[in-house]
Amino acid sequence: MVSALHSPAVDTKSPLALLGNRVATAGFVFYAAFAPHSIAGAEIALAIVGGGWLVRTIATGKAGFRHTKLDLPIWFFFAWTIASSCLSEEPQISVAKLQSVCVLFLFYLTQAIVTRGNAVFLVCIMILSGVAGSMYSIYDLLRGRGIVVEAVSSDSPLRMSVAPGDAVWRLDGRRIYSI
């Protein structure tokens, strides 16, 4: 039986390969937890995944990628995106945004690292993280999210910086929730 921390393509006899695989798996756990809330957190987690995968790949000499039926459409999409960026009206802007198409590499990283058992665990973490964020947002709405200014007196010293419709979140360094 294959453990949840071991990918079928990994030679676990090497301690370095096992370490790399565990780091990559931990990175996916962090990704599943942070993706619903923070782009920066999710990208840092993906960097951890990439680092773990790289260590594992160097230790085993195998990337762990497998060919699938999705390879051709994925690579056509990748090539089409590059071509359309180079031929766009504003290539300086479009080519600079090509970094986002590299998320396709995530498909192959996931395929190389995540097992079916891991996938179920990661999906559960992502769902629980999303639910926790939603519950906190509901709680935050119920307790209040600052004060909306309806009017400012003409002789008020705040007139220069606060206008009707503005939201005030903090007063004297303390967060306010409602009046």
C-alpha positions in Angstrom: 0.0 0.0 0.0 1.3 3.5 -0.9 1.4 6.0 2.0 -0.4 9.3 1.5 3.0 11.1 1.6 4.5 9.0 -1.2 4.0 9.6 -4.9 3.9 6.4 -7.0 6.7 7.8 -9.2 9.1 8.5 -6.3 12.0 6.4 -5.3 11.6 6.6 -1.6 14.9 4.8 -0.9 16.6 8.2 -1.1 16.2 10.3 2.0 16.6 13.5 -0.1 13.8 12.3 -2.5 11.5 11.6 0.5 12.3 15.0 2.0 11.6 16.7 -1.4 8.3 14.9 -1.7 7.3 15.8 1.8 8.2 19.4 1.3 6.2 19.5 -2.0 3.2 17.8 -0.3 3.4 20.3 2.6 3.4 23.1 0.0 0.2 21.7 -1.5 -1.3 21.6 2.0 -0.4 25.3 2.5 -1.7 26.1 -1.0 -5.0 24.4 -0.3 -5.3 26.4 3.0 -4.3 29.8 1.6 -5.7 29.8 -1.9 -9.3 30.8 -0.9 -7.9 33.8 1.0 -4.5 35.1 -0.2 -2.9 35.1 -3.6 0.4 35.9 -2.1 0.1 33.0 0.4 -0.9 30.7 -2.4 2.0 31.7 -4.6 4.5 31.2 -1.7 3.0 27.8 -1.2 3.4 27.0 -4.9 7.1 28.1 -4.6 7.5 25.6 -1.8 5.8 22.9 -3.9 8.2 23.7 -6.8 11.2 23.7 -4.5 10.3 20.3 -3.0 9.6 18.9 -6.5 13.0 20.1 -7.7 14.8 18.5 -4.7 12.9 15.3 -5.4 13.6 15.4 -9.1 17.4 16.0 -8.5 17.5 13.2 -6.0 15.7 10.6 -8.2 16.6 11.9 -11.6 12.9 11.6 -12.5 10.4 14.5 -12.9 7.4 12.3 -12.3 5.4 13.7 -15.2 3.1 11.3 -17.0 1.6 11.8 -20.5 -2.2 12.3 -20.5 -4.9 13.0 -23.0 -4.8 16.6 -21.8 -1.2 17.3 -22.8 -2.0 18.2 -26.4 -4.8 20.7 -25.5 -2.7 22.2 -22.7 0.3 22.8 -24.9 -1.8 24.1 -27.8 -3.4 26.6 -25.3 0.1 27.5 -24.0 1.4 28.1 -27.6 -1.7 30.0 -28.6 -1.4 32.3 -25.6 2.2 33.1 -26.4 1.4 33.7 -30.1 -1.6 35.9 -29.2 0.5 37.9 -26.7 3.3 38.5 -29.3 0.8 39.5 -31.9 -1.4 41.7 -29.8 -2.0 45.4 -30.1 0.1 46.1 -27.0 2.8 43.3 -26.9 4.7 45.1 -24.2 1.7 44.6 -21.9 0.7 41.2 -23.1 4.1 39.6 -23.0 4.7 40.9 -19.5 1.5 39.1 -18.4 2.6 35.7 -19.8 3.8 34.7 -16.3 0.2 33.9 -15.5 0.1 31.2 -18.2 2.8 29.4 -16.3 0.1 28.2 -13.9 -0.3 25.4 -16.5 2.8 24.0 -14.9 0.8 23.5 -11.7 -1.2 20.7 -13.6 2.1 18.8 -14.1 3.4 19.5 -10.6 0.1 18.2 -9.1 0.3 15.2 -11.3 3.9 14.5 -10.2 3.3 15.0 -6.5 -0.3 14.4 -5.5 -1.8 10.9 -5.0 -5.5 10.2 -5.0 -5.4 10.0 -1.2 -3.6 13.4 -1.0 -6.1 14.9 -3.5 -9.1 14.1 -1.3 -7.3 15.5 1.7 -6.3 18.7 -0.1 -9.8 19.2 -1.4 -11.1 18.8 2.1 -8.6 21.4 3.4 -9.5 23.8 0.6 -13.2 23.4 1.3 -12.8 23.8 5.1 -10.6 26.9 4.5 -13.2 28.5 2.2 -16.0 27.7 4.7 -13.9 29.2 7.6 -13.3 32.3 5.5 -17.0 32.6 4.6 -18.1 32.1 8.3 -15.6 34.8 9.4 -17.0 37.2 6.7 -20.5 36.5 8.0 -19.4 37.2 11.6 -17.6 40.3 10.4 -20.8 41.6 8.8 -22.9 40.9 11.8 -20.5 42.7 14.2 -20.1 45.6 11.8 -17.5 46.9 9.4 -16.9 50.5 10.5 -19.1 53.5 10.2 -20.4 55.1 7.0 -20.3 58.9 7.3 -23.7 60.4 6.3 -22.9 64.1 6.9 -20.0 66.3 7.9 -20.6 69.6 9.7 -19.4 72.6 7.8 -17.3 73.7 10.8 -15.8 70.2 11.4 -12.0 69.8 11.2 -12.6 66.5 9.5 -14.3 68.1 6.6 -11.1 68.3 4.6 -10.4 64.5 4.8 -13.8 62.9 5.3 -16.8 63.2 3.0 -20.3 61.9 3.1 -20.3 58.2 2.0 -16.8 57.5 3.3 -16.3 54.6 5.6 -14.3 55.0 8.8 -12.7 51.8 10.0 -10.4 53.1 12.7 -10.5 55.8 15.3 -7.5 56.7 17.4 -5.7 53.5 16.2 -8.6 51.2 17.3 -10.9 49.4 14.9 -14.5 50.4 15.1 -17.4 48.1 14.2 -20.4 50.2 14.7 -21.7 53.2 16.6 
